[in-house]
Amino acid sequence: MTINFAKVKAVLIVNTSTTSGDDLLVGGAGFSGDAWSPPFNGDQSAKVSLPAGSALLLVNKIDGWAVTDGTDDRLRMDNTSGNSVVYRIVIVGTSA
């Protein structure tokens, strides 16, 4: 699914796996040049590890994080195990 935001105000990601070791990696790693990096201090290769049964909440309520179409607009989810990792994600953003 593709959603177009000009700014993102909050992201909530929940790793719903109940199996130890089913960690979820969140960030822009692997997207050459178009990773969404503002919440990760501008580091396009940054990854946050989210263990099974954990949640990650990123909030920038006042200014939001810019999303630039085609150059700074992809958020990657990956897992560290060979298993399928189920997660839920909520993104709150604005169109301007």
C-alpha positions in Angstrom: 0.0 0.0 0.0 1.3 3.5 -0.8 0.3 6.5 1.2 1.6 10.0 0.3 2.3 12.3 3.2 4.2 15.6 3.1 5.0 15.3 6.8 4.8 12.4 9.3 3.9 13.3 12.8 3.9 9.9 14.4 4.7 6.2 13.7 3.6 3.3 15.9 5.0 -0.2 15.0 4.1 -3.3 17.0 5.9 -6.6 16.5 3.1 -9.0 17.3 5.3 -12.1 17.1 5.4 -14.2 20.3 8.6 -16.2 19.3 11.9 -15.1 20.9 14.3 -14.1 18.1 11.7 -12.9 15.7 13.1 -9.3 15.8 11.9 -6.7 13.4 14.4 -4.2 11.9 12.9 -0.8 11.2 14.6 1.9 9.2 15.7 2.9 5.7 18.5 0.4 5.3 18.7 -1.1 1.9 17.0 1.7 -0.1 19.8 3.4 -1.9 19.2 7.2 -1.8 15.4 7.2 -1.1 15.2 5.9 2.5 13.0 7.9 4.9 15.7 9.0 7.3 14.6 12.1 9.3 13.4 10.1 12.3 16.8 8.3 12.3 18.9 11.5 12.5 19.3 11.6 8.7 21.1 8.3 8.6 19.7 6.3 5.6 21.3 3.1 6.7 20.0 3.3 10.3 18.0 0.4 11.7 16.2 0.0 15.0 15.8 -3.6 16.3 12.3 -4.3 17.6 12.2 -7.6 19.5 9.1 -9.9 19.5 6.3 -8.6 21.6 7.6 -5.0 21.6 6.5 -1.7 20.2 8.2 1.4 18.8 6.7 4.8 18.9 8.2 7.8 17.1 6.6 11.2 17.6 7.4 14.7 16.2 4.0 16.3 16.9 4.9 20.0 16.3 7.1 20.0 13.2 6.7 16.5 11.8 9.3 14.8 9.6 9.4 15.8 6.0 8.7 13.2 3.3 10.2 13.9 -0.1 8.6 12.0 -2.9 11.2 9.9 -4.8 14.2 10.8 -2.6 13.3 10.4 1.1 10.1 8.3 1.2 10.7 4.6 2.0 10.5 2.9 5.4 11.8 -0.6 5.4 10.7 -3.5 7.7 12.8 -6.6 7.7 13.3 -9.5 10.1 16.4 -11.1 11.6 15.1 -14.6 11.5 13.9 -16.9 8.6 10.4 -16.8 10.0 7.6 -14.6 9.0 7.2 -11.7 11.4 3.8 -10.2 11.8 3.6 -6.5 12.7 1.1 -3.7 12.9 1.9 -0.2 11.9 0.0 3.2 12.3 1.3 6.3 10.6 -0.1 9.7 11.3 0.7 12.4 8.8 -0.3 15.5 7.0 -0.7 16.4 3.3 1.0 19.8 3.7 
